[in-house]
Amino acid sequence: MSQSYSYTFKILLLGDGAVGKTALVQRFVHGKFQKAYLMTIGMEPYSRYETINDVKVCYSLWDIAGQERFKAMRGMFFRGARGGLITFDLTRRQTFDNVENWIKEARNESPNSIYILVGNKNDLSDLREVEYEEGVEKAKALNCIDYIETSALTGENVENAFYKIGVTLLEKKG
């Protein structure tokens, strides 16, 4: 897709395996949810063009593999990133506990990037292991620009998460 745009924002989707990073990016880029995904190997790129406050931007989205065995190669994918969605599964506390490691790893390679903490799978409220207030506190402690709970299944707040990071990056002028 060839379009004229003013800024390209390289945005990482980070978090443990199976927290819903691919599902979130698929919902944002293609507007759909697919129940079964193949595990991301290394990194999968996506793009979406948006107009934010009358400015055309390109979201260059990098869906990063969350499994530990891919850790050695991740650093090269982080370089040049402007921001990221640090994602965890609201139904698996361990993925929440690991977000500090993800943000530390990303900031090592891209120290000036901004991050939003994303609690995914909020449609599974009966299985929730992490409360909203815990997410808000963790986001503050990690100096994230926001905390948002999403559902890739229903689409709830998916657009909002990407829009928020886009607006913030645009305010910083890419």
Secondary structure, DSSP 8 states (H G I E B T S, - for coil): -----SEEEEEEEE-STTSSHHHHHHHHHHS---S------SEEEEEEEEEETTEEEEEEEEEE--SGGGHHHHHHHHTT--EEEEEEETT-HHHHHTHHHHHHHHHHH-TT-EEEEEEE-TT-GGG--S-HHHHHHHHHHTT-SEEEEE-TTT-TTHHHHHHHHHHHHHHTT-
